[in-house]
Amino acid sequence: MPLGGIEGKEPRSWWVARRRRMGSQKTLSFAAMIHKLRLLRLPNLFIIVCTVVAVQVYLSRTMESSAFGLESAILTGVAISLVAAAGYVFNDIEDQEADELNNPEARMIGKHVDEAEAQKLAIWCIIGSGLISGALVSYHQLYWPILLLPVGGLLLLVYNKLAQYWPLVGNLIVALLCASVIFLAQELYFSLMPGIERTWSLTGNHTRPVVFLGAFAFVLSVYREIMKDLEDLEGDRHVGASTVAIALGEAPARIMAAAMMLSIIVMLGALAWWLIQDSRSILALFLVSFILVPLIIAFVYGAWGRTRFEYGKASMWSKHAMFMGLVFLVVLGVV
């Protein structure tokens, strides 16, 4: 039989089949990696890192001194974000039934990622956070922040296991964790600055914007959590959860969230007016264009919304305003 006959084609056919199998395996492996990354909520983790860096940059500019370098700020943000990532994964594991009803297209666990694999991913996130935290604590010889890791983990455990049965408790836990990132970054800065009283870090003129940003993040996080409760109302009701939207009703929950958002808009409007009177028109323009306008859009969607789409838009625009608040803090330190 000549080499170009059937016998000659078999090796080539085998090679082509092997290449195809390898290509399909690589495709599946890449797809699995993408699904796992989606579990971690990378945009949210990026915002956490940006929060720590923004506070560091602002304080370094206004205080004209820093013992907590930018590299340490980034690593601190990564350590905190890894704990948050583990919380996201564990929350998705607990909410599989509700997610299948609320948003089946976005559900990862049980469809694209095995539950055991998701648990391993969350555990590796916690281990990574512990290693980074240990290295930072050892380098800076500052040991109290290491206690925040188990405290944060405990709060996330309470949220995942019990908060869905306690109206508003879960919302407040998430809001507290979001605001604590800002205050943690500030306290770390002042803990490494010799000769500065700890109480001054909360009452000094330079840190009032940071405190205000923390309060802004807390209230806005509660608003976003209520919007998420409204967005997931049907699925949460089906699994027997007791969220604010279920306990109070859709309309009262919507009114409650609208009142919170309106209070934020009024306070920021007053701040913009004060900046104009103080001849800081550029800051006022930034505040109005990139923070107040998105908040007003979120307010309209949340107050007059009746669908998942509208509540989702309210949550999205409020997140945009929160991120631009971090940018505003940096601009405030530079200008």
C-alpha positions as CSV (number, residue, x, y, z in Angstrom):
1,M,0.0,0.0,0.0
2,P,1.5,3.4,-0.9
3,L,2.2,6.0,1.7
4,G,-0.5,8.3,0.3
5,G,-3.1,5.6,0.7
6,I,-5.4,4.8,3.6
7,E,-2.6,3.8,5.8
8,G,-0.8,7.0,5.0
9,K,-3.9,9.1,6.0
10,E,-4.4,7.4,9.4
11,P,-1.6,9.2,11.1
12,R,-2.7,12.5,9.7
13,S,-6.3,11.9,10.8
14,W,-5.2,10.9,14.2
15,W,-3.1,14.1,14.5
16,V,-6.0,16.3,13.4
17,A,-8.3,14.6,15.9
18,R,-5.8,15.1,18.7
19,R,-5.4,18.7,17.8
20,R,-9.1,19.2,17.9
21,R,-9.4,17.5,21.3
22,M,-6.6,19.7,22.7
23,G,-8.3,22.8,21.2
24,S,-11.6,21.9,22.8
25,Q,-10.0,21.2,26.1
26,K,-8.3,24.6,26.1
27,T,-11.6,26.3,25.2
28,L,-13.4,24.5,28.0
29,S,-10.6,25.4,30.4
30,F,-10.6,29.1,29.4
31,A,-14.4,29.2,29.7
32,A,-14.3,27.6,33.2
33,M,-11.7,30.3,34.2
34,I,-14.0,33.1,33.0
35,H,-16.9,31.6,34.9
36,K,-14.9,31.5,38.1
37,L,-13.7,35.0,37.6
38,R,-17.3,36.1,37.2
39,L,-18.1,34.6,40.6
40,L,-15.5,36.9,42.2
41,R,-17.2,40.2,41.0
42,L,-14.0,41.7,39.6
43,P,-15.5,45.2,39.2
44,N,-16.4,45.3,42.8
45,L,-13.0,44.1,43.9
46,F,-11.4,46.8,41.7
47,I,-13.5,49.4,43.5
48,I,-12.3,48.1,46.9
49,V,-8.7,48.5,45.8
50,C,-9.4,51.9,44.4
51,T,-11.0,52.9,47.7
52,V,-7.9,52.2,49.8
53,V,-5.6,53.8,47.2
54,A,-7.9,56.9,46.9
55,V,-7.8,57.5,50.7
56,Q,-4.0,57.0,50.7
57,V,-3.5,59.4,47.9
58,Y,-5.8,62.0,49.4
59,L,-4.2,61.9,52.9
60,S,-0.6,61.8,51.5
61,R,-1.4,65.0,49.5
62,T,-3.1,66.9,52.2
63,M,-0.8,65.8,55.1
64,E,2.3,66.0,52.9
65,S,3.6,63.0,54.5
66,S,3.1,59.2,54.4
67,A,4.5,56.1,56.1
68,F,2.1,53.9,54.3
69,G,3.3,53.7,50.7
70,L,1.2,53.2,47.6
71,E,2.4,49.6,47.2
72,S,1.2,48.8,50.7
73,A,-2.1,50.5,50.0
74,I,-2.7,48.4,46.8
75,L,-1.8,45.2,48.7
76,T,-4.1,46.2,51.5
77,G,-6.9,46.7,49.0
78,V,-6.2,43.3,47.4
79,A,-6.2,41.6,50.8
80,I,-9.6,43.2,51.7
81,S,-11.0,42.4,48.2
82,L,-10.1,38.7,48.5
83,V,-12.1,38.5,51.7
84,A,-15.0,40.2,49.8
85,A,-14.6,37.8,46.9
86,A,-14.9,34.8,49.2
87,G,-18.0,36.3,50.6
88,Y,-19.5,36.7,47.1
89,V,-18.8,33.1,46.3
90,F,-20.3,31.7,49.5
91,N,-23.3,34.0,49.0
92,D,-23.8,32.6,45.5
93,I,-23.6,29.0,47.0
94,E,-26.3,29.9,49.5
95,D,-28.6,31.6,47.0
96,Q,-28.6,29.1,44.2
97,E,-32.3,28.5,44.3
98,A,-33.2,32.1,44.5
99,D,-30.7,33.0,41.7
100,E,-32.3,30.4,39.4
101,L,-35.6,32.2,39.8
102,N,-34.3,35.8,39.8
103,N,-31.7,35.7,37.1
104,P,-31.0,32.2,35.7
105,E,-28.8,33.5,32.9
106,A,-26.3,35.0,35.4
107,R,-26.2,31.9,37.7
108,M,-22.8,30.3,37.7
109,I,-22.7,27.7,40.4
110,G,-24.4,24.5,39.5
111,K,-24.5,25.4,35.8
112,H,-20.9,26.5,34.8
113,V,-19.0,26.0,38.1
114,D,-19.3,23.0,40.4
115,E,-20.2,23.8,43.9
116,A,-17.1,22.1,45.3
117,E,-14.9,24.0,42.9
118,A,-16.6,27.3,44.1
119,Q,-15.9,26.4,47.7
120,K,-12.2,25.7,46.9
121,L,-12.0,29.1,45.1
122,A,-13.4,30.9,48.1
123,I,-11.0,29.1,50.5
124,W,-8.0,30.1,48.3
125,C,-9.2,33.7,48.4
126,I,-9.2,33.6,52.2
127,I,-5.8,32.0,52.3
128,G,-4.4,34.6,49.8
129,S,-5.9,37.4,51.9
130,G,-4.3,36.0,55.1
131,L,-0.9,35.7,53.5
132,I,-0.9,39.2,52.2
133,S,-2.2,40.6,55.5
134,G,0.4,38.7,57.4
135,A,3.2,40.1,55.2
136,L,1.9,43.7,55.6
137,V,1.5,43.3,59.3
138,S,5.0,41.9,59.7
139,Y,6.6,44.6,57.5
140,H,4.9,47.6,59.2
141,Q,5.0,46.1,62.7
142,L,1.3,46.9,63.2
143,Y,-0.7,44.0,64.5
144,W,-4.2,45.3,65.3
145,P,-5.4,45.1,61.6
146,I,-4.9,41.3,61.5
147,L,-8.0,41.0,63.8
148,L,-10.1,42.5,61.0
149,L,-9.8,39.4,58.9
150,P,-11.7,37.1,61.2
151,V,-14.2,39.9,62.1
152,G,-14.9,40.5,58.5
153,G,-15.2,36.8,57.8
154,L,-17.6,36.4,60.8
155,L,-19.8,39.2,59.5
156,L,-19.9,37.6,56.0
157,L,-20.9,34.3,57.6
158,V,-23.7,35.9,59.5
159,Y,-24.9,37.6,56.3
160,N,-24.8,34.4,54.3
161,K,-26.5,32.2,56.9
162,L,-28.9,34.4,58.8
163,A,-29.3,37.8,57.4
164,Q,-31.8,36.7,54.7
165,Y,-34.2,35.9,57.5
166,W,-33.7,39.3,59.3
167,P,-35.1,42.3,57.4
168,L,-32.6,45.1,57.0
169,V,-29.9,43.3,59.0
170,G,-28.1,42.0,55.9
171,N,-28.4,45.4,54.2
172,L,-26.7,47.1,57.2
173,I,-23.9,44.5,57.4
174,V,-23.0,45.0,53.7
175,A,-23.2,48.8,54.2
176,L,-21.0,48.6,57.3
177,L,-18.4,46.5,55.5
178,C,-18.3,48.9,52.5
179,A,-17.9,51.9,54.8
180,S,-15.3,50.1,57.0
181,V,-12.9,49.9,54.0
182,I,-12.7,53.7,53.9
183,F,-12.2,54.0,57.7
184,L,-9.7,51.1,57.8
185,A,-7.6,52.8,55.1
186,Q,-7.6,56.0,57.1
187,E,-6.8,54.4,60.4
188,L,-4.0,52.5,58.9
189,Y,-2.5,55.7,57.6
190,F,-2.7,57.4,61.0
191,S,-1.5,54.4,62.9
192,L,1.8,54.6,61.0
193,M,2.2,58.4,61.5
194,P,4.1,59.0,64.7
195,G,3.1,62.0,66.9
196,I,-0.5,62.2,65.7
197,E,-3.3,61.5,68.1
198,R,-5.7,58.8,67.1
199,T,-8.8,60.9,67.9
200,W,-7.5,63.6,65.5
201,S,-7.8,61.2,62.6
202,L,-11.6,61.4,62.9
203,T,-12.0,65.1,63.7
204,G,-9.2,66.9,61.9
205,N,-9.9,69.2,59.0
206,H,-8.0,67.1,56.5
207,T,-9.9,64.0,57.3
208,R,-13.5,65.3,57.4
209,P,-13.9,64.6,53.6
210,V,-12.9,60.9,54.3
211,V,-15.4,60.7,57.2
212,F,-18.0,62.2,54.9
213,L,-17.2,59.7,52.2
214,G,-17.5,56.9,54.6
215,A,-21.0,58.0,55.7
216,F,-21.9,58.6,52.0
217,A,-20.8,55.0,51.2
218,F,-22.8,53.6,54.1
219,V,-26.1,55.2,53.2
220,L,-25.6,54.6,49.5
221,S,-24.8,50.9,50.2
222,V,-28.0,50.5,52.2
223,Y,-29.9,52.1,49.2
224,R,-28.3,49.7,46.7
225,E,-29.1,46.7,48.9
226,I,-32.8,47.7,49.1
227,M,-32.8,48.1,45.3
228,K,-31.3,44.6,45.1
229,D,-34.1,43.3,47.4
230,L,-36.7,44.9,45.2
231,E,-35.0,43.4,42.1
232,D,-35.0,39.9,43.6
233,L,-38.4,40.2,45.2
234,E,-40.0,37.2,43.5
235,G,-37.2,34.7,44.0
236,D,-36.6,35.8,47.6
237,R,-40.3,35.3,48.4
238,H,-40.3,31.9,46.8
239,V,-37.4,30.6,49.0
240,G,-38.9,32.1,52.2
241,A,-36.4,34.9,52.7
242,S,-37.5,38.0,54.7
243,T,-35.9,41.0,53.1
244,V,-37.0,44.6,53.5
245,A,-39.0,44.5,50.3
246,I,-40.9,41.4,51.6
247,A,-41.3,42.5,55.2
248,L,-42.5,46.0,54.4
249,G,-43.9,45.5,50.9
250,E,-42.6,46.8,47.6
251,A,-44.1,50.3,47.8
252,P,-42.9,51.1,51.4
253,A,-39.4,49.7,50.6
254,R,-39.3,51.9,47.5
255,I,-40.4,55.0,49.5
256,M,-37.8,54.2,52.2
257,A,-35.0,53.9,49.6
258,A,-36.2,57.1,47.8
259,A,-36.1,59.1,51.1
260,M,-32.5,57.9,51.8
261,M,-31.4,58.8,48.2
262,L,-33.2,62.2,48.4
263,S,-31.3,63.1,51.6
264,I,-28.0,62.3,50.0
265,I,-28.9,64.4,46.9
266,V,-29.9,67.4,49.2
267,M,-26.6,67.2,51.2
268,L,-24.4,66.9,48.1
269,G,-26.3,69.8,46.5
270,A,-25.6,71.9,49.6
271,L,-21.9,70.9,49.3
272,A,-21.8,71.9,45.7
273,W,-23.3,75.3,46.6
274,W,-20.7,75.7,49.3
275,L,-17.9,74.9,46.9
276,I,-19.2,77.5,44.5
277,Q,-19.3,80.1,47.2
278,D,-15.8,79.1,48.2
279,S,-14.6,79.8,44.6
280,R,-14.0,76.1,43.9
281,S,-16.2,75.9,40.9
282,I,-14.2,73.1,39.2
283,L,-14.8,70.8,42.2
284,A,-18.5,71.9,42.2
285,L,-18.8,71.1,38.5
286,F,-17.2,67.7,39.0
287,L,-19.5,66.9,41.9
288,V,-22.7,67.9,40.1
289,S,-21.7,66.2,36.7
290,F,-20.3,62.9,37.9
291,I,-22.0,62.3,41.3
292,L,-25.2,64.3,41.6
293,V,-26.5,63.6,38.1
294,P,-26.0,59.8,38.4
295,L,-27.7,59.9,41.9
296,I,-30.7,61.8,40.5
297,I,-31.0,59.2,37.7
298,A,-30.8,56.4,40.3
299,F,-33.4,58.2,42.4
300,V,-35.8,58.4,39.4
301,Y,-35.3,54.7,38.5
302,G,-35.7,53.6,42.1
303,A,-38.7,55.8,43.1
304,W,-40.8,55.2,40.0
305,G,-39.5,51.8,39.0
306,R,-41.7,48.7,38.9
307,T,-39.5,46.2,37.1
308,R,-36.3,44.3,37.7
309,F,-34.7,46.3,34.9
310,E,-35.5,49.6,36.5
311,Y,-34.3,48.6,40.0
312,G,-31.1,47.2,38.4
313,K,-30.5,50.5,36.7
314,A,-31.0,52.3,40.0
315,S,-28.4,50.1,41.6
316,M,-26.0,50.5,38.7
317,W,-26.2,54.3,38.7
318,S,-25.7,54.5,42.4
319,K,-22.6,52.3,42.1
320,H,-21.3,54.7,39.4
321,A,-21.8,57.6,41.8
322,M,-20.0,55.8,44.6
323,F,-16.9,55.2,42.4
324,M,-16.9,58.8,41.3
325,G,-16.9,59.8,44.9
326,L,-13.5,58.1,45.2
327,V,-12.3,60.0,42.2
328,F,-13.6,63.3,43.8
329,L,-11.6,62.6,46.9
330,V,-8.4,62.2,44.9
331,V,-9.2,65.4,42.9
332,L,-9.9,67.2,46.2
333,G,-6.4,66.3,47.4
334,V,-4.8,67.4,44.2
335,V,-6.6,70.6,43.4
